[in-house]
Amino acid sequence: MKLVDADTALAHVESGQQVFVQGAAATPSVLLEALARRGKDVAGVGVVHLHTEGPAPHLDRAMEGHLHHRALFIGPNAREAVNEGRAEYVPVFLSDIPRLFRRRDIPVDVALLNVSPPDAHGFCSLGTSVDVTLAAAECARIVIAQINPSMPRTHGDGFLHVSRIDFGVAIDQAPYARAESAIGDVERKIGALVAELVPDGATLQLGIGAIPSAVASALENKRDLGIHTEMFTDAIIDLVEKGVITGARKEINRGKIVSSFVLGTQRLYDFVHDNPLVELRPADYTNDTAVIRRFRRMIAVNSAIEIDLTGQVCADSMGTRFFSGVGGQMDFLRGAAMAEEGRAMIALPSTAARGTLSRIVAMLKPGAGVVTTRAHVHTVITEWGVAELHGRGIAERAKALIAIADPRFREQLVKAARDGRYFT
């Protein structure tokens, strides 16, 4: 590895190449800024990544024709560019992405990483984000890494030998922090309903946001819970410290908290640093349905933007406006559904826009993406109750979903269902 400054390292990016950028808390901002400066001198460079935290100079309008982003998951800093056509959205299951890199269906010429310094054996850690980053680093022709002593050294599969890094840039910056979302009354009600369906000894998949945090806070009386998830936040630390999460009954990776990335506050990064309890693994392991279904009591909790009366779930767009991505929702919902005593849940507030819009709708907005099909949906939860859809006909589904819609919208949903001849 050659230690150089960021501009010297990024000078090796050439026109027409494809650049991968590590994401979430591990976003290598110093390298991204240097890539944007390099962008003025190159053309047709692709930039591919999951969501990133912090500034996104490669998405500036001045980069058009120079750098073109392909979003595998759309973060807040990329939404405007994607919806203006200056960047491109790639709908894809998170579990599929490593294979796309390895097959060069999405080629990676240069990988930009943010890693811990090498240990005595020469191994750096990918820190807070292993996810699809490990595959990108293995497939890249050139690897450029921020060598960062503030990056947590995580256990699991996210180790990269220093000999695999072509250019290192020495920095000292803490991973991006994101505070826990505020939990309101609606989220507390949803969290309590979800918790009622979680048995002792279950293995959980939880994401980020107020609802997962509310679910976690409602689980304090459970025993021997385990974690196998795409990502986790600070919300699980209290459950570990209270002895609720032990992983003692997990069928595989017993006693381990397994995830592909983490995103939270510095408390979380301190928790995962050199902690043998936590293993960060690639997304084609964490999100593999064949792995997920091996947990006898697998509980997957995901959310949605809206759901129609037949059970179709939109989670990546608002009509034709792209918002996030497919991510791992289908990976975990299907895996949990196939587990022997598993349960696949969609948990969402019944309304949006300060109560003026129902998230349970007669039909999805024109252009809305169906991330989870009506055949894959099992349990839907709002603050008004629980709707069991699996094995139910359209009439039963519509009635069950109307029953957990906000009461202000139920009459119009009943009319729409009758107009659509879902029931008479």
N, C-alpha and C positions, 0 to 999 in steps of 0.2 A: 504494500500500500504506500502510495506517495501522499504525503501531507502537503496540501496546497491551499491557496485561497479559493473562494467559491467561484470567482470569475474564471480563474485558470482551469478549474475542474469542468465548468459548464462549457468552456470553449470546445470541448470534445463532442458536443451535440451538433449534428450536421443536418442540413436540409433533408426532409423526407423521412427522418427517423421517427420512431415512436418512443416516448418517454413515459415511464411509470413513476407515480409519486405515491409514497406511503401516506396513509391518511389518518383521520381522526386526531387523537391527542398527539400522535407522532408526526404530524405534518412537518416536513423539513423546510421551514419558512425561509431560512437563509439561502438554501439551494433554489427554492422557487423564485425568490427575488432575482437571483443570478440568472435563472432560466429566462425570466422576462427580459432582462437586459440583453441576454444572448439572442432572444427572439427577434430583435431588430435587425439582425444580420443573417437570419435564416428564413426559409420558406417551407410551408407544408409540414411542419413538425407536429405530430400528434401527441397529445398529453392525456394519459388515461389514469383514472384513479377512482376509488370510492370517495365518499364525502371527505372534505378536508376542513380543518378548523383554521381560523385566522384569515388574514388577507389572501386574496387570490389574484395576484398581479398578472398571471398568465391568462386571465379571463378579461382583461381590460380591452376595450374596443380598439385600442391602438395595436393590439396583437393580431387582429384579423389578417389572414393571409400568411401570418408567421407561425402562430401557435393555434392549434385547434383541439379543444378539449372534447374527449369522449367520456361521458359520465356513466360509470357503472352503478352509481347511486348518487342522486342529486342532493347536495347539501345546500343550506341557505345561501352560501356565497356563490353558487353556480346557477340558481334558479332563473335569474334574469337573463343570463347569457343563453341558457338552454331554450327558454321560451321566446327569445328574440331570434333564434336560429343561428346564433354565433357559436354555439356549442351543441353537441349531439348527445342524446340520451340512448343508452344501450340497455334495454330491458333484459335482465338475466338473473337466474337464481345465483345467489352468492356461492353455493356449493359447486357451480359449474365453472366459475372464473379461473381457478388454477389450471384446469384442463385446457381452457381456451389459450392460456399463455403457453402451456407445454406443447400444444399442437401448433402453435403459432397462428391460430385463427385470429388471435390478437397478438401480434408480435411485440416483443419488448426488446428494444435496442439498448436503452439506457434506463437504469433504475435509480431513483433518488430516494435515499433512506435517511433515517435518524436513529442511530444505534448507540449502545453503551460502549465505552472503551473496551478493548480486548482484555480478557483475563490472562492469567499466567500461562494458559494453554493456547492463547491466540484467538479465543472465541468472543465475538461481540454478540450482544442480545438485541433482537428487534424490539424489545421493550414492550410498549403498550399495544402494539398492533402487529400480530403475526398474520391473521386473516388470509388475504390473498398476496400479502407482501413477500412471504417466503418463496412462493412459486415464481413471482416476478423476479426476485433477486437471483434465483437459480437459473432462470432462462435468459437474463439480460446479458448482452455482450459486454457492456460497461456498467460497473456499479460505482456510484458516487454516494458517499455517506457522510452525514454530519456525525462526527465523533463527539459524543455528548455525555459527560459524566453525570448530568442530571436526569438522564433517561434511566428509568428503573430497569434492573436486570431481572427478567422474568424467567421462570422455569417452564419446561415443556419442550416444544419443537423449534422455538424461534431463535436458534443460534446460527451465526454466520461466521465462518473463519475469516480472520483478517486477510488471508491470502486471496479471498474472493472479492475483496474491495480494491478497486483500481485507484480511486482517489478519495482521500479523506480530508474533511474540512473541520478543523477543531473549533467547537463552540461550547458554550455552557448555558443552556436554556432549558427551563423546566417544560415538561409536556404541557400542551394546552389544557387548561382546566375548564370544566363546565359544572356549575352549581346544580344541585338537585332542584327539580321543578317543584314549585309550591303545590301542596296538596289541598284542594278545596273539598267542600261537602260532597259534591258529585263524585269526585275520585274516591273519597273515603267509603261511600256507599258501594261503589263498584268493587273496590278492594275487599270489602267485607264479604260481598257475594262470591267473589272469586275464591277467597280463602276458605269459605265453607265447602268448596268442592275439592280442596287439596287435602288428601289423606296423609297421615304420618308416613314417613319413609318415601315420599314422592321425590322425584327428580324434576327440577323446574327449569324452564326457559323463560327469562324475563328480559325486557328490553330497557329502553330509556324513556323517561317522562314521568308525569305525575301519577298515571295509573299504575305502572310497575312499582313505583315508590310506595303508593298506597297499598298495593297488594303485599309488598314486603312488610310494611308496618302492621298488617293484619294477621301475620303468620306467627306471631311471637309465642303462641301457645302450642305450636306444632312440634313434632319431634323428628329428629334424624332426617331432615330434608337434605337433598343433594342439589347441586347445580351443574347442569350441562347446557350451555347457552352459546349464542352467537356473540353476545357482549354483556357486560354488567357494569353497574355504577356503584356509588357509595352505598346504595340502599341495602346491599347484602351484608355489609360489614357488621352492623349491629346484630344481625341474626347469627353471624359467626361468633361474635363475642358473647352472645347470650346462650350459645350452645344449641340453637335451633338448627343451624346448618352444620352437619357433621359429615355428610356423605357416607355414613356407616352402612346404609342399605343399598347403595348403588351397585348395579349388576356389573358394571365395568368402571374403571378409574375410581375404584372405591376410595373414599376419604379425600378425593381431590375435587376442587372447584375447577371445572374445565370451561374455557371460553376461547374465542378467537381474537377478541380485542377488549379493551376496557376504556371507559371515558367517564371522568368525574373530576373530583377535586384532588388537591395534593394529598389529602388523607388517603384516598384510594391508591395513589401511586406509591405512597409509603407502605401501604398494606401489601401490595403485590411485589414490592422489591425484595428479591432474594427470599421469597416465601414459598417453601416446598408444598404448601397447601394448594397453591394456585398453579395450574398448567395452562399456558396459552398454546393452542394448537391451530393448524391451518383450517380454513373454512371447509375444505373438502373432507375434513374429518368431523369437525363440530356439527356441520350442517348436513351430513350424510344421513339420509333417512334410514339406511340399513344399520347405522350406529344408533340413531335416536330411538328406534323402535325396540332396541335391546333393553331399555329401561322399562321395567314392568309397569311402573306407575309414573309414566312421563306426562308432565303437565306443561303444555305450551300456551302462553298467553301473549296474544298479539292484538293489534288495534287496526283501525280502518278510518278512512275519510268518510265513506258512506256505504250502506248496504241496502240492496233493494229487497222487495217483498218475497222474492224467490230465493234469496240467500246469496246473491252475487256480491262479492266484496271488492270495492275499489279502495286501494291503499297507496297508489303512486301518483294520482293526478286529480285535479279538480276540473272535470270536463276535459277540455283539450289542453289545459295548462298543466304541464308536468310539475310535480311537487317533490317527490322523493325517489323511490325506486322499488323494485320487486324485493330486493334484499333476501332475507331468510324466512319470510313468512310461510311460504308454501313448504319449504324444507321441513320446518318444525311442525306445522299443522299436520302434514301428512305423516311424518314420523311418529308424532304423538298419537294420531288416530290409529296407527297400526300397532302400537304397543298394547300388550295384553290387557292392562287396566289403565291405559292412557286416556287423556282428555285434551282435546284441541279446542281452545277458546279464542273468540274474538271479543275483546272488551273495549267499549267505546262510550263516551257520553252520548246521550240521546239527541242532543242538539249542538249546533255550532252558531257562530256569529252572535254571541250573547243571547242565545235562546230563540233567535228569530228564524233559524233553519233547522229542519229535522234531518238527522243523519240517517234515519231509516226512511227510505223513499220508495215511491211507487216504482220508479225506474231510475237507473243511474243517469247522470247527466250525459248528453251527447258527447262522445269522444272519451268518456271515462274508461280507464283500463280495468279489466277484471283481473286482479292479481290472484284471487282465490275463487275458484268456481263454486257454483251452488252445490255441486256434488262433494266438494271437499269440506264444506262448512259443517261443523257439528254443533257447537254451543256458542250462542251469542249472549252477551251480558251488557246491560246498561244499568244506570242507577235505579231503573224501575223494575228490574227483575232479570230472570234467566229464561232464554228461549232455546229449547232443544230441537234442532232441525234434522239431525241425521236420521235417515230412514223415513222421513215425513214427506207427504205429498205437498203440492203447491198450496192447496187450501190451508192445510195445517200449518205450514211454514208462515204463510201470510198472517194468519190469526195470531200465531205465537209472537211474531215480530211486532205486530201492531200492539200487542199487550205490553211490550216493554218500550214502546215509543213514548215520547213525552205526551201526556194527555191532551195538550192543546192541538196536536196534529193527528190524533187517532181517527177522528170523524172523517177527515179528508182522505186518510189512508184507506179506511174502510170503503169509501166511495170509489177510490181508484182501483181497489182490489175487485170490487163488484163490476166496475166498468171493464176491467180486464178479464172478467169471468174467472178469476181465481177462486171465488166462491159466490154464492147467490145470497 
